[in-house]
Amino acid sequence: MRSRERVLGSLEKVYVGAFSEAERDGDTERMARLDMEYQRDQLQLEVLLDIRELLRSDEADATDNTISLLEKAQNLRKLTKLR
């Protein structure tokens, strides 16, 4: 499984390349759009990675401290609950 840093690094690499190209072309509208899209995509990925962490079964969970699927679902609900 890819690490959080690797996933977010890949996202940044793609956007830096596209942003540099837009900057080179002097396309300020595209630069602004890419900046906003990057921030949106980064937030979405961070949420998905948090969800992955909540649902993942670690080797440490293989002992008597195993989190049930119901507990994982409750944790997920807490994470996504609007406050």
PDB file with SEQRES, HELIX, SHEET and CRYST1 records, atoms N, CA, C and O in Angstrom:
SEQRES   1 A   83  MET ARG SER ARG GLU ARG VAL LEU GLY SER LEU GLU LYS          
SEQRES   2 A   83  VAL TYR VAL GLY ALA PHE SER GLU ALA GLU ARG ASP GLY          
SEQRES   3 A   83  ASP THR GLU ARG MET ALA ARG LEU ASP MET GLU TYR GLN          
SEQRES   4 A   83  ARG ASP GLN LEU GLN LEU GLU VAL LEU LEU ASP ILE ARG          
SEQRES   5 A   83  GLU LEU LEU ARG SER ASP GLU ALA ASP ALA THR ASP ASN          
SEQRES   6 A   83  THR ILE SER LEU LEU GLU LYS ALA GLN ASN LEU ARG LYS          
SEQRES   7 A   83  LEU THR LYS LEU ARG                                          
HELIX    1 AA1 ARG A    4  ASP A   25  1                                  22    
HELIX    2 AA2 THR A   28  LEU A   55  1                                  28    
HELIX    3 AA3 GLU A   59  ALA A   62  5                                   4    
HELIX    4 AA4 LEU A   69  THR A   80  1                                  12    
CRYST1    1.000    1.000    1.000  90.00  90.00  90.00 P 1           1          
ATOM      1  N   MET A   1       0.842  -1.168   0.000  1.00  0.00           N  
ATOM      2  CA  MET A   1       0.000   0.000   0.000  1.00  0.00           C  
ATOM      3  C   MET A   1       0.896   1.243   0.000  1.00  0.00           C  
ATOM      4  O   MET A   1       1.891   1.305   0.722  1.00  0.00           O  
ATOM      5  N   ARG A   2       0.533   2.213  -0.807  1.00  0.00           N  
ATOM      6  CA  ARG A   2       1.325   3.439  -0.883  1.00  0.00           C  
ATOM      7  C   ARG A   2       1.177   4.263   0.394  1.00  0.00           C  
ATOM      8  O   ARG A   2       0.101   4.329   0.989  1.00  0.00           O  
ATOM      9  N   SER A   3       2.259   4.876   0.791  1.00  0.00           N  
ATOM     10  CA  SER A   3       2.222   5.716   1.985  1.00  0.00           C  
ATOM     11  C   SER A   3       1.505   7.029   1.683  1.00  0.00           C  
ATOM     12  O   SER A   3       1.389   7.445   0.530  1.00  0.00           O  
ATOM     13  N   ARG A   4       1.037   7.658   2.730  1.00  0.00           N  
ATOM     14  CA  ARG A   4       0.375   8.963   2.613  1.00  0.00           C  
ATOM     15  C   ARG A   4       1.288   9.962   1.896  1.00  0.00           C  
ATOM     16  O   ARG A   4       0.844  10.704   1.019  1.00  0.00           O  
ATOM     17  N   GLU A   5       2.554   9.971   2.275  1.00  0.00           N  
ATOM     18  CA  GLU A   5       3.505  10.918   1.688  1.00  0.00           C  
ATOM     19  C   GLU A   5       3.684  10.672   0.195  1.00  0.00           C  
ATOM     20  O   GLU A   5       3.779  11.616  -0.591  1.00  0.00           O  
ATOM     21  N   ARG A   6       3.730   9.404  -0.189  1.00  0.00           N  
ATOM     22  CA  ARG A   6       3.911   9.065  -1.607  1.00  0.00           C  
ATOM     23  C   ARG A   6       2.695   9.497  -2.435  1.00  0.00           C  
ATOM     24  O   ARG A   6       2.847  10.042  -3.528  1.00  0.00           O  
ATOM     25  N   VAL A   7       1.500   9.254  -1.912  1.00  0.00           N  
ATOM     26  CA  VAL A   7       0.279   9.624  -2.629  1.00  0.00           C  
ATOM     27  C   VAL A   7       0.207  11.135  -2.800  1.00  0.00           C  
ATOM     28  O   VAL A   7      -0.027  11.630  -3.903  1.00  0.00           O  
ATOM     29  N   LEU A   8       0.407  11.866  -1.708  1.00  0.00           N  
ATOM     30  CA  LEU A   8       0.337  13.329  -1.785  1.00  0.00           C  
ATOM     31  C   LEU A   8       1.482  13.897  -2.616  1.00  0.00           C  
ATOM     32  O   LEU A   8       1.314  14.909  -3.297  1.00  0.00           O  
ATOM     33  N   GLY A   9       2.639  13.255  -2.562  1.00  0.00           N  
ATOM     34  CA  GLY A   9       3.769  13.681  -3.391  1.00  0.00           C  
ATOM     35  C   GLY A   9       3.494  13.509  -4.875  1.00  0.00           C  
ATOM     36  O   GLY A   9       3.877  14.351  -5.688  1.00  0.00           O  
ATOM     37  N   SER A  10       2.829  12.416  -5.226  1.00  0.00           N  
ATOM     38  CA  SER A  10       2.466  12.183  -6.630  1.00  0.00           C  
ATOM     39  C   SER A  10       1.495  13.250  -7.120  1.00  0.00           C  
ATOM     40  O   SER A  10       1.626  13.757  -8.234  1.00  0.00           O  
ATOM     41  N   LEU A  11       0.529  13.583  -6.286  1.00  0.00           N  
ATOM     42  CA  LEU A  11      -0.428  14.633  -6.634  1.00  0.00           C  
ATOM     43  C   LEU A  11       0.303  15.956  -6.866  1.00  0.00           C  
ATOM     44  O   LEU A  11       0.049  16.652  -7.849  1.00  0.00           O  
ATOM     45  N   GLU A  12       1.201  16.289  -5.961  1.00  0.00           N  
ATOM     46  CA  GLU A  12       1.937  17.545  -6.082  1.00  0.00           C  
ATOM     47  C   GLU A  12       2.787  17.568  -7.349  1.00  0.00           C  
ATOM     48  O   GLU A  12       2.868  18.591  -8.028  1.00  0.00           O  
ATOM     49  N   LYS A  13       3.410  16.455  -7.661  1.00  0.00           N  
ATOM     50  CA  LYS A  13       4.261  16.366  -8.852  1.00  0.00           C  
ATOM     51  C   LYS A  13       3.464  16.658 -10.118  1.00  0.00           C  
ATOM     52  O   LYS A  13       3.929  17.389 -10.993  1.00  0.00           O  
ATOM     53  N   VAL A  14       2.260  16.087 -10.216  1.00  0.00           N  
ATOM     54  CA  VAL A  14       1.414  16.302 -11.385  1.00  0.00           C  
ATOM     55  C   VAL A  14       1.019  17.776 -11.497  1.00  0.00           C  
ATOM     56  O   VAL A  14       1.096  18.369 -12.573  1.00  0.00           O  
ATOM     57  N   TYR A  15       0.602  18.348 -10.391  1.00  0.00           N  
ATOM     58  CA  TYR A  15       0.164  19.738 -10.422  1.00  0.00           C  
ATOM     59  C   TYR A  15       1.316  20.716 -10.644  1.00  0.00           C  
ATOM     60  O   TYR A  15       1.140  21.727 -11.324  1.00  0.00           O  
ATOM     61  N   VAL A  16       2.474  20.435 -10.088  1.00  0.00           N  
ATOM     62  CA  VAL A  16       3.622  21.328 -10.308  1.00  0.00           C  
ATOM     63  C   VAL A  16       3.982  21.355 -11.784  1.00  0.00           C  
ATOM     64  O   VAL A  16       4.291  22.415 -12.329  1.00  0.00           O  
ATOM     65  N   GLY A  17       3.946  20.197 -12.434  1.00  0.00           N  
ATOM     66  CA  GLY A  17       4.238  20.139 -13.869  1.00  0.00           C  
ATOM     67  C   GLY A  17       3.245  20.950 -14.678  1.00  0.00           C  
ATOM     68  O   GLY A  17       3.634  21.724 -15.553  1.00  0.00           O  
ATOM     69  N   ALA A  18       1.960  20.774 -14.387  1.00  0.00           N  
ATOM     70  CA  ALA A  18       0.923  21.509 -15.115  1.00  0.00           C  
ATOM     71  C   ALA A  18       0.993  22.998 -14.810  1.00  0.00           C  
ATOM     72  O   ALA A  18       0.809  23.825 -15.703  1.00  0.00           O  
ATOM     73  N   PHE A  19       1.257  23.342 -13.557  1.00  0.00           N  
ATOM     74  CA  PHE A  19       1.340  24.756 -13.174  1.00  0.00           C  
ATOM     75  C   PHE A  19       2.536  25.427 -13.855  1.00  0.00           C  
ATOM     76  O   PHE A  19       2.431  26.559 -14.330  1.00  0.00           O  
ATOM     77  N   SER A  20       3.667  24.728 -13.901  1.00  0.00           N  
ATOM     78  CA  SER A  20       4.859  25.279 -14.555  1.00  0.00           C  
ATOM     79  C   SER A  20       4.611  25.534 -16.035  1.00  0.00           C  
ATOM     80  O   SER A  20       5.063  26.537 -16.588  1.00  0.00           O  
ATOM     81  N   GLU A  21       3.896  24.626 -16.663  1.00  0.00           N  
ATOM     82  CA  GLU A  21       3.567  24.797 -18.078  1.00  0.00           C  
ATOM     83  C   GLU A  21       2.667  26.014 -18.285  1.00  0.00           C  
ATOM     84  O   GLU A  21       2.887  26.795 -19.210  1.00  0.00           O  
ATOM     85  N   ALA A  22       1.670  26.179 -17.443  1.00  0.00           N  
ATOM     86  CA  ALA A  22       0.766  27.327 -17.537  1.00  0.00           C  
ATOM     87  C   ALA A  22       1.523  28.620 -17.253  1.00  0.00           C  
ATOM     88  O   ALA A  22       1.283  29.645 -17.891  1.00  0.00           O  
ATOM     89  N   GLU A  23       2.432  28.562 -16.298  1.00  0.00           N  
ATOM     90  CA  GLU A  23       3.235  29.742 -15.964  1.00  0.00           C  
ATOM     91  C   GLU A  23       4.137  30.127 -17.133  1.00  0.00           C  
ATOM     92  O   GLU A  23       4.287  31.307 -17.452  1.00  0.00           O  
ATOM     93  N   ARG A  24       4.730  29.131 -17.762  1.00  0.00           N  
ATOM     94  CA  ARG A  24       5.594  29.360 -18.910  1.00  0.00           C  
ATOM     95  C   ARG A  24       4.809  29.997 -20.061  1.00  0.00           C  
ATOM     96  O   ARG A  24       5.330  30.847 -20.784  1.00  0.00           O  
ATOM     97  N   ASP A  25       3.543  29.573 -20.222  1.00  0.00           N  
ATOM     98  CA  ASP A  25       2.688  30.124 -21.272  1.00  0.00           C  
ATOM     99  C   ASP A  25       2.062  31.457 -20.882  1.00  0.00           C  
ATOM    100  O   ASP A  25       1.424  32.108 -21.709  1.00  0.00           O  
ATOM    101  N   GLY A  26       2.241  31.867 -19.627  1.00  0.00           N  
ATOM    102  CA  GLY A  26       1.662  33.124 -19.161  1.00  0.00           C  
ATOM    103  C   GLY A  26       0.143  33.058 -18.991  1.00  0.00           C  
ATOM    104  O   GLY A  26      -0.535  34.084 -19.039  1.00  0.00           O  
ATOM    105  N   ASP A  27      -0.381  31.864 -18.793  1.00  0.00           N  
ATOM    106  CA  ASP A  27      -1.827  31.651 -18.667  1.00  0.00           C  
ATOM    107  C   ASP A  27      -2.231  31.762 -17.193  1.00  0.00           C  
ATOM    108  O   ASP A  27      -2.285  30.764 -16.474  1.00  0.00           O  
ATOM    109  N   THR A  28      -2.511  32.987 -16.762  1.00  0.00           N  
ATOM    110  CA  THR A  28      -2.824  33.223 -15.352  1.00  0.00           C  
ATOM    111  C   THR A  28      -4.158  32.596 -14.936  1.00  0.00           C  
ATOM    112  O   THR A  28      -4.314  32.171 -13.791  1.00  0.00           O  
ATOM    113  N   GLU A  29      -5.113  32.538 -15.858  1.00  0.00           N  
ATOM    114  CA  GLU A  29      -6.396  31.901 -15.532  1.00  0.00           C  
ATOM    115  C   GLU A  29      -6.205  30.418 -15.243  1.00  0.00           C  
ATOM    116  O   GLU A  29      -6.764  29.878 -14.289  1.00  0.00           O  
ATOM    117  N   ARG A  30      -5.420  29.783 -16.071  1.00  0.00           N  
ATOM    118  CA  ARG A  30      -5.156  28.344 -15.863  1.00  0.00           C  
ATOM    119  C   ARG A  30      -4.373  28.129 -14.577  1.00  0.00           C  
ATOM    120  O   ARG A  30      -4.622  27.163 -13.855  1.00  0.00           O  
ATOM    121  N   MET A  31      -3.434  29.014 -14.283  1.00  0.00           N  
ATOM    122  CA  MET A  31      -2.662  28.904 -13.052  1.00  0.00           C  
ATOM    123  C   MET A  31      -3.580  28.992 -11.836  1.00  0.00           C  
ATOM    124  O   MET A  31      -3.441  28.211 -10.895  1.00  0.00           O  
ATOM    125  N   ALA A  32      -4.506  29.929 -11.854  1.00  0.00           N  
ATOM    126  CA  ALA A  32      -5.448  30.095 -10.741  1.00  0.00           C  
ATOM    127  C   ALA A  32      -6.343  28.864 -10.614  1.00  0.00           C  
ATOM    128  O   ALA A  32      -6.599  28.392  -9.507  1.00  0.00           O  
ATOM    129  N   ARG A  33      -6.821  28.341 -11.755  1.00  0.00           N  
ATOM    130  CA  ARG A  33      -7.679  27.161 -11.735  1.00  0.00           C  
ATOM    131  C   ARG A  33      -6.921  25.952 -11.199  1.00  0.00           C  
ATOM    132  O   ARG A  33      -7.451  25.192 -10.389  1.00  0.00           O  
ATOM    133  N   LEU A  34      -5.686  25.775 -11.649  1.00  0.00           N  
ATOM    134  CA  LEU A  34      -4.872  24.657 -11.183  1.00  0.00           C  
ATOM    135  C   LEU A  34      -4.595  24.753  -9.687  1.00  0.00           C  
ATOM    136  O   LEU A  34      -4.603  23.742  -8.986  1.00  0.00           O  
ATOM    137  N   ASP A  35      -4.352  25.952  -9.205  1.00  0.00           N  
ATOM    138  CA  ASP A  35      -4.107  26.144  -7.779  1.00  0.00           C  
ATOM    139  C   ASP A  35      -5.322  25.717  -6.960  1.00  0.00           C  
ATOM    140  O   ASP A  35      -5.190  25.016  -5.957  1.00  0.00           O  
ATOM    141  N   MET A  36      -6.500  26.145  -7.395  1.00  0.00           N  
ATOM    142  CA  MET A  36      -7.730  25.787  -6.688  1.00  0.00           C  
ATOM    143  C   MET A  36      -8.003  24.283  -6.786  1.00  0.00           C  
ATOM    144  O   MET A  36      -8.399  23.659  -5.802  1.00  0.00           O  
ATOM    145  N   GLU A  37      -7.794  23.707  -7.958  1.00  0.00           N  
ATOM    146  CA  GLU A  37      -8.002  22.269  -8.139  1.00  0.00           C  
ATOM    147  C   GLU A  37      -7.037  21.455  -7.284  1.00  0.00           C  
ATOM    148  O   GLU A  37      -7.407  20.415  -6.740  1.00  0.00           O  
ATOM    149  N   TYR A  38      -5.805  21.928  -7.169  1.00  0.00           N  
ATOM    150  CA  TYR A  38      -4.819  21.232  -6.350  1.00  0.00           C  
ATOM    151  C   TYR A  38      -5.256  21.211  -4.890  1.00  0.00           C  
ATOM    152  O   TYR A  38      -5.196  20.173  -4.231  1.00  0.00           O  
ATOM    153  N   GLN A  39      -5.693  22.355  -4.395  1.00  0.00           N  
ATOM    154  CA  GLN A  39      -6.140  22.420  -3.004  1.00  0.00           C  
ATOM    155  C   GLN A  39      -7.339  21.500  -2.766  1.00  0.00           C  
ATOM    156  O   GLN A  39      -7.400  20.804  -1.752  1.00  0.00           O  
ATOM    157  N   ARG A  40      -8.288  21.499  -3.699  1.00  0.00           N  
ATOM    158  CA  ARG A  40      -9.466  20.633  -3.585  1.00  0.00           C  
ATOM    159  C   ARG A  40      -9.058  19.166  -3.597  1.00  0.00           C  
ATOM    160  O   ARG A  40      -9.489  18.389  -2.746  1.00  0.00           O  
ATOM    161  N   ASP A  41      -8.230  18.792  -4.561  1.00  0.00           N  
ATOM    162  CA  ASP A  41      -7.819  17.395  -4.687  1.00  0.00           C  
ATOM    163  C   ASP A  41      -6.997  16.945  -3.488  1.00  0.00           C  
ATOM    164  O   ASP A  41      -7.113  15.800  -3.052  1.00  0.00           O  
ATOM    165  N   GLN A  42      -6.176  17.829  -2.956  1.00  0.00           N  
ATOM    166  CA  GLN A  42      -5.376  17.485  -1.787  1.00  0.00           C  
ATOM    167  C   GLN A  42      -6.283  17.207  -0.579  1.00  0.00           C  
ATOM    168  O   GLN A  42      -6.066  16.239   0.151  1.00  0.00           O  
ATOM    169  N   LEU A  43      -7.274  18.038  -0.375  1.00  0.00           N  
ATOM    170  CA  LEU A  43      -8.214  17.815   0.730  1.00  0.00           C  
ATOM    171  C   LEU A  43      -8.975  16.507   0.557  1.00  0.00           C  
ATOM    172  O   LEU A  43      -9.141  15.749   1.513  1.00  0.00           O  
ATOM    173  N   GLN A  44      -9.438  16.243  -0.663  1.00  0.00           N  
ATOM    174  CA  GLN A  44     -10.166  15.000  -0.920  1.00  0.00           C  
ATOM    175  C   GLN A  44      -9.284  13.783  -0.671  1.00  0.00           C  
ATOM    176  O   GLN A  44      -9.724  12.805  -0.066  1.00  0.00           O  
ATOM    177  N   LEU A  45      -8.055  13.842  -1.132  1.00  0.00           N  
ATOM    178  CA  LEU A  45      -7.140  12.723  -0.915  1.00  0.00           C  
ATOM    179  C   LEU A  45      -6.845  12.511   0.560  1.00  0.00           C  
ATOM    180  O   LEU A  45      -6.772  11.371   1.020  1.00  0.00           O  
ATOM    181  N   GLU A  46      -6.675  13.589   1.304  1.00  0.00           N  
ATOM    182  CA  GLU A  46      -6.402  13.468   2.732  1.00  0.00           C  
ATOM    183  C   GLU A  46      -7.573  12.814   3.455  1.00  0.00           C  
ATOM    184  O   GLU A  46      -7.369  11.998   4.354  1.00  0.00           O  
ATOM    185  N   VAL A  47      -8.790  13.163   3.072  1.00  0.00           N  
ATOM    186  CA  VAL A  47      -9.959  12.528   3.674  1.00  0.00           C  
ATOM    187  C   VAL A  47      -9.995  11.044   3.324  1.00  0.00           C  
ATOM    188  O   VAL A  47     -10.233  10.203   4.191  1.00  0.00           O  
ATOM    189  N   LEU A  48      -9.761  10.726   2.061  1.00  0.00           N  
ATOM    190  CA  LEU A  48      -9.753   9.321   1.653  1.00  0.00           C  
ATOM    191  C   LEU A  48      -8.656   8.530   2.368  1.00  0.00           C  
ATOM    192  O   LEU A  48      -8.863   7.376   2.744  1.00  0.00           O  
ATOM    193  N   LEU A  49      -7.507   9.144   2.551  1.00  0.00           N  
ATOM    194  CA  LEU A  49      -6.431   8.466   3.268  1.00  0.00           C  
ATOM    195  C   LEU A  49      -6.781   8.268   4.737  1.00  0.00           C  
ATOM    196  O   LEU A  49      -6.428   7.246   5.326  1.00  0.00           O  
ATOM    197  N   ASP A  50      -7.472   9.236   5.332  1.00  0.00           N  
ATOM    198  CA  ASP A  50      -7.940   9.081   6.713  1.00  0.00           C  
ATOM    199  C   ASP A  50      -8.931   7.922   6.813  1.00  0.00           C  
ATOM    200  O   ASP A  50      -8.877   7.126   7.751  1.00  0.00           O  
ATOM    201  N   ILE A  51      -9.825   7.839   5.848  1.00  0.00           N  
ATOM    202  CA  ILE A  51     -10.802   6.742   5.827  1.00  0.00           C  
ATOM    203  C   ILE A  51     -10.085   5.411   5.671  1.00  0.00           C  
ATOM    204  O   ILE A  51     -10.429   4.431   6.333  1.00  0.00           O  
ATOM    205  N   ARG A  52      -9.093   5.378   4.799  1.00  0.00           N  
ATOM    206  CA  ARG A  52      -8.309   4.152   4.612  1.00  0.00           C  
ATOM    207  C   ARG A  52      -7.662   3.717   5.928  1.00  0.00           C  
ATOM    208  O   ARG A  52      -7.651   2.533   6.264  1.00  0.00           O  
ATOM    209  N   GLU A  53      -7.125   4.687   6.661  1.00  0.00           N  
ATOM    210  CA  GLU A  53      -6.496   4.379   7.948  1.00  0.00           C  
ATOM    211  C   GLU A  53      -7.507   3.818   8.944  1.00  0.00           C  
ATOM    212  O   GLU A  53      -7.195   2.899   9.701  1.00  0.00           O  
ATOM    213  N   LEU A  54      -8.710   4.370   8.939  1.00  0.00           N  
ATOM    214  CA  LEU A  54      -9.736   3.883   9.861  1.00  0.00           C  
ATOM    215  C   LEU A  54     -10.164   2.456   9.545  1.00  0.00           C  
ATOM    216  O   LEU A  54     -10.478   1.687  10.453  1.00  0.00           O  
ATOM    217  N   LEU A  55     -10.178   2.103   8.275  1.00  0.00           N  
ATOM    218  CA  LEU A  55     -10.665   0.792   7.866  1.00  0.00           C  
ATOM    219  C   LEU A  55      -9.573  -0.270   7.784  1.00  0.00           C  
ATOM    220  O   LEU A  55      -9.863  -1.465   7.737  1.00  0.00           O  
ATOM    221  N   ARG A  56      -8.340   0.164   7.768  1.00  0.00           N  
ATOM    222  CA  ARG A  56      -7.225  -0.768   7.592  1.00  0.00           C  
ATOM    223  C   ARG A  56      -7.023  -1.645   8.828  1.00  0.00           C  
ATOM    224  O   ARG A  56      -7.166  -1.191   9.964  1.00  0.00           O  
ATOM    225  N   SER A  57      -6.697  -2.872   8.585  1.00  0.00           N  
ATOM    226  CA  SER A  57      -6.381  -3.798   9.668  1.00  0.00           C  
ATOM    227  C   SER A  57      -4.877  -3.884   9.794  1.00  0.00           C  
ATOM    228  O   SER A  57      -4.202  -4.400   8.903  1.00  0.00           O  
ATOM    229  N   ASP A  58      -4.356  -3.389  10.880  1.00  0.00           N  
ATOM    230  CA  ASP A  58      -2.913  -3.474  11.139  1.00  0.00           C  
ATOM    231  C   ASP A  58      -2.575  -4.812  11.767  1.00  0.00           C  
ATOM    232  O   ASP A  58      -3.447  -5.500  12.298  1.00  0.00           O  
ATOM    233  N   GLU A  59      -1.316  -5.172  11.704  1.00  0.00           N  
ATOM    234  CA  GLU A  59      -0.871  -6.385  12.371  1.00  0.00           C  
ATOM    235  C   GLU A  59      -1.116  -6.272  13.871  1.00  0.00           C  
ATOM    236  O   GLU A  59      -1.384  -7.275  14.532  1.00  0.00           O  
ATOM    237  N   ALA A  60      -1.027  -5.068  14.407  1.00  0.00           N  
ATOM    238  CA  ALA A  60      -1.263  -4.862  15.834  1.00  0.00           C  
ATOM    239  C   ALA A  60      -2.704  -5.185  16.198  1.00  0.00           C  
ATOM    240  O   ALA A  60      -2.987  -5.576  17.330  1.00  0.00           O  
ATOM    241  N   ASP A  61      -3.615  -5.026  15.246  1.00  0.00           N  
ATOM    242  CA  ASP A  61      -5.023  -5.324  15.494  1.00  0.00           C  
ATOM    243  C   ASP A  61      -5.288  -6.824  15.488  1.00  0.00           C  
ATOM    244  O   ASP A  61      -6.380  -7.250  15.864  1.00  0.00           O  
ATOM    245  N   ALA A  62      -4.336  -7.622  15.078  1.00  0.00           N  
ATOM    246  CA  ALA A  62      -4.533  -9.062  14.981  1.00  0.00           C  
ATOM    247  C   ALA A  62      -4.581  -9.725  16.364  1.00  0.00           C  
ATOM    248  O   ALA A  62      -4.977 -10.884  16.480  1.00  0.00           O  
ATOM    249  N   THR A  63      -4.187  -9.008  17.389  1.00  0.00           N  
ATOM    250  CA  THR A  63      -4.244  -9.550  18.741  1.00  0.00           C  
ATOM    251  C   THR A  63      -5.654  -9.405  19.290  1.00  0.00           C  
ATOM    252  O   THR A  63      -6.600  -9.172  18.537  1.00  0.00           O  
ATOM    253  N   ASP A  64      -5.792  -9.541  20.576  1.00  0.00           N  
ATOM    254  CA  ASP A  64      -7.117  -9.445  21.210  1.00  0.00           C  
ATOM    255  C   ASP A  64      -7.728  -8.055  21.094  1.00  0.00           C  
ATOM    256  O   ASP A  64      -8.910  -7.887  21.395  1.00  0.00           O  
ATOM    257  N   ASN A  65      -6.978  -7.076  20.678  1.00  0.00           N  
ATOM    258  CA  ASN A  65      -7.468  -5.704  20.562  1.00  0.00           C  
ATOM    259  C   ASN A  65      -8.089  -5.425  19.199  1.00  0.00           C  
ATOM    260  O   ASN A  65      -8.157  -4.267  18.786  1.00  0.00           O  
ATOM    261  N   THR A  66      -8.534  -6.436  18.506  1.00  0.00           N  
ATOM    262  CA  THR A  66      -9.083  -6.296  17.166  1.00  0.00           C  
ATOM    263  C   THR A  66     -10.293  -5.367  17.181  1.00  0.00           C  
ATOM    264  O   THR A  66     -11.195  -5.510  18.007  1.00  0.00           O  
ATOM    265  N   ILE A  67     -10.294  -4.422  16.258  1.00  0.00           N  
ATOM    266  CA  ILE A  67     -11.429  -3.511  16.112  1.00  0.00           C  
ATOM    267  C   ILE A  67     -12.433  -4.180  15.194  1.00  0.00           C  
ATOM    268  O   ILE A  67     -12.091  -4.624  14.098  1.00  0.00           O  
ATOM    269  N   SER A  68     -13.670  -4.250  15.648  1.00  0.00           N  
ATOM    270  CA  SER A  68     -14.696  -4.895  14.829  1.00  0.00           C  
ATOM    271  C   SER A  68     -15.070  -3.990  13.660  1.00  0.00           C  
ATOM    272  O   SER A  68     -14.793  -2.791  13.664  1.00  0.00           O  
ATOM    273  N   LEU A  69     -15.698  -4.587  12.675  1.00  0.00           N  
ATOM    274  CA  LEU A  69     -16.169  -3.830  11.519  1.00  0.00           C  
ATOM    275  C   LEU A  69     -17.166  -2.759  11.954  1.00  0.00           C  
ATOM    276  O   LEU A  69     -17.188  -1.663  11.395  1.00  0.00           O  
ATOM    277  N   LEU A  70     -17.996  -3.080  12.958  1.00  0.00           N  
ATOM    278  CA  LEU A  70     -18.955  -2.108  13.480  1.00  0.00           C  
ATOM    279  C   LEU A  70     -18.239  -0.911  14.088  1.00  0.00           C  
ATOM    280  O   LEU A  70     -18.649   0.228  13.867  1.00  0.00           O  
ATOM    281  N   GLU A  71     -17.176  -1.152  14.852  1.00  0.00           N  
ATOM    282  CA  GLU A  71     -16.412  -0.049  15.439  1.00  0.00           C  
ATOM    283  C   GLU A  71     -15.752   0.797  14.355  1.00  0.00           C  
ATOM    284  O   GLU A  71     -15.690   2.021  14.470  1.00  0.00           O  
ATOM    285  N   LYS A  72     -15.264   0.151  13.312  1.00  0.00           N  
ATOM    286  CA  LYS A  72     -14.670   0.889  12.201  1.00  0.00           C  
ATOM    287  C   LYS A  72     -15.721   1.759  11.515  1.00  0.00           C  
ATOM    288  O   LYS A  72     -15.453   2.910  11.173  1.00  0.00           O  
ATOM    289  N   ALA A  73     -16.913   1.208  11.315  1.00  0.00           N  
ATOM    290  CA  ALA A  73     -18.001   1.974  10.700  1.00  0.00           C  
ATOM    291  C   ALA A  73     -18.392   3.161  11.574  1.00  0.00           C  
ATOM    292  O   ALA A  73     -18.674   4.245  11.063  1.00  0.00           O  
ATOM    293  N   GLN A  74     -18.410   2.961  12.886  1.00  0.00           N  
ATOM    294  CA  GLN A  74     -18.736   4.062  13.803  1.00  0.00           C  
ATOM    295  C   GLN A  74     -17.654   5.141  13.752  1.00  0.00           C  
ATOM    296  O   GLN A  74     -17.967   6.331  13.787  1.00  0.00           O  
ATOM    297  N   ASN A  75     -16.396   4.741  13.670  1.00  0.00           N  
ATOM    298  CA  ASN A  75     -15.310   5.718  13.542  1.00  0.00           C  
ATOM    299  C   ASN A  75     -15.427   6.504  12.246  1.00  0.00           C  
ATOM    300  O   ASN A  75     -15.205   7.715  12.212  1.00  0.00           O  
ATOM    301  N   LEU A  76     -15.780   5.790  11.177  1.00  0.00           N  
ATOM    302  CA  LEU A  76     -15.977   6.442   9.886  1.00  0.00           C  
ATOM    303  C   LEU A  76     -17.126   7.432   9.961  1.00  0.00           C  
ATOM    304  O   LEU A  76     -17.036   8.534   9.420  1.00  0.00           O  
ATOM    305  N   ARG A  77     -18.194   7.049  10.622  1.00  0.00           N  
ATOM    306  CA  ARG A  77     -19.346   7.951  10.778  1.00  0.00           C  
ATOM    307  C   ARG A  77     -18.961   9.211  11.562  1.00  0.00           C  
ATOM    308  O   ARG A  77     -19.376  10.316  11.214  1.00  0.00           O  
ATOM    309  N   LYS A  78     -18.173   9.034  12.612  1.00  0.00           N  
ATOM    310  CA  LYS A  78     -17.720  10.186  13.387  1.00  0.00           C  
ATOM    311  C   LYS A  78     -16.872  11.124  12.525  1.00  0.00           C  
ATOM    312  O   LYS A  78     -16.977  12.346  12.628  1.00  0.00           O  
ATOM    313  N   LEU A  79     -16.034  10.532  11.678  1.00  0.00           N  
ATOM    314  CA  LEU A  79     -15.157  11.325  10.814  1.00  0.00           C  
ATOM    315  C   LEU A  79     -15.964  12.138   9.815  1.00  0.00           C  
ATOM    316  O   LEU A  79     -15.634  13.290   9.536  1.00  0.00           O  
ATOM    317  N   THR A  80     -17.017  11.542   9.278  1.00  0.00           N  
ATOM    318  CA  THR A  80     -17.759  12.204   8.209  1.00  0.00           C  
ATOM    319  C   THR A  80     -18.948  13.005   8.703  1.00  0.00           C  
ATOM    320  O   THR A  80     -19.583  13.709   7.918  1.00  0.00           O  
ATOM    321  N   LYS A  81     -19.259  12.913   9.976  1.00  0.00           N  
ATOM    322  CA  LYS A  81     -20.421  13.610  10.536  1.00  0.00           C  
ATOM    323  C   LYS A  81     -20.181  15.111  10.488  1.00  0.00           C  
ATOM    324  O   LYS A  81     -19.140  15.609  10.915  1.00  0.00           O  
ATOM    325  N   LEU A  82     -21.172  15.815   9.957  1.00  0.00           N  
ATOM    326  CA  LEU A  82     -21.079  17.264   9.890  1.00  0.00           C  
ATOM    327  C   LEU A  82     -21.327  17.837  11.288  1.00  0.00           C  
ATOM    328  O   LEU A  82     -22.219  17.388  12.008  1.00  0.00           O  
ATOM    329  N   ARG A  83     -20.550  18.800  11.644  1.00  0.00           N  
ATOM    330  CA  ARG A  83     -20.691  19.400  12.976  1.00  0.00           C  
ATOM    331  C   ARG A  83     -21.290  20.762  12.863  1.00  0.00           C  
ATOM    332  O   ARG A  83     -21.490  21.434  13.875  1.00  0.00           O  
TER     333      ARG A  83                                                      
END                                                                             
